[in-house]
Amino acid sequence: MAENIKLIEVNKEESGKRLDKFIASNSKKLSFIAIQKLLRTGKIRINKKRALGSYKIEIGDEISIPIDIINAEKPKFYTFKELDKNFKNFVTNSILYIDDDLIAVNKPSGIAVQGGSRVVSHVDGVLDYFRFNAPYRPQLLHRIDKSTSGILLLSRRPSVTRRLTEAFRNREVKKQYLAIIYGHMPKTKGSINAPLGKIKIKNYEKTTFDLNGKDSKTLYNVIWKGQYNSIKISLVEFEPETGRKHQIRAHCNHVGCSIIGDTKYLVKNFNIKGLEDKMFLHAKELGVPDKDGITIRIKCPMPSHMMSACKLFNLPKKLLDI
């Protein structure tokens, strides 16, 4: 019987990780959903006992997985599904930075980071394609909205996931965004300090100004402002000091502006032909501390839809390289 079982022993590097994520990183073909089912039915065990996927593994724990399941070619077990055209292009051309600990990818506008209701294709579902020769499946370290383009950071080992998750929580990771907005900001350079809360509108959740909400602060710097067909337009850099959901979008709305293409936080119904299908918010730079505390700066070029808009608005060419 033992010959039909693969035993995997937990080492120091992997200690503290969730059992289901450990199995996923050590079994390339098993989907996350399949792993949950195999744990519930006792086909995958830890120390010869059943356990939930949320169990935190320890040094010396032994996980047993039937070899016929590891080698299964059935679709319900298969992780590497055929990618559509958009995801093939994303996987092939998106890497901005890679080392032994991290991968930074350039996520296009329109691709979701994680699954949800009515979301079938997402970055989290194709992380195995970014595994390369690493022993672990990459892990998401943060999220950006589906409509937002730009830098998305992946961890390549459990210890890095733990370290940088804490760094994000402690606001040690510096984020810079670039947006093209309708309207002009209150000042050329300043900050928006407005507490934010969540409200439900019809079938979706929205972040809005709320005196009893969580403290929220966004720094901004106006790069350019002007007009197009009598519509006020600005190119603005944003640096969120807190990490609330839709923070930049909600703060823009709070000061009477809105990001082009952001229908959820639109202040006024403008219409500029050709700019309706994408949101003009881009995660352009991350400052990430390495294990020695030295900041790694990762930059992401402006996407083509934002470049085209800048040319449409006749922005100076020197601004297109920021």
Secondary structure, 3 states (H helix, E strand, C coil): CHHHEEEEECCCCCCCCEHHHHHHHHCCCCCHHHHHHHHHCCCCEECCECCCCCCECCCCCEEEEEHHHHCCCCCCCCCCCCCCHHHHHHHHHCEEEECCCEEEEEECCCCECCCECCECCEHHHHHHHHCCCCCCCCEECCCCCCCCEEEEEEECCHHHHHHHHHHHHCCCCEEEEEEEEECCCCCCEEEEECCEEEEEECCEEEEEECCCCECCEEEEEEEEEEEECCEEEEEEEEEECCCCCCHHHHHHHHCCCEECCCCCCCCCCCCCCCCCCCCCEEEEEEEEECCCCCEEEEECCCCHHHHHHHHHCCCCHHHHHC
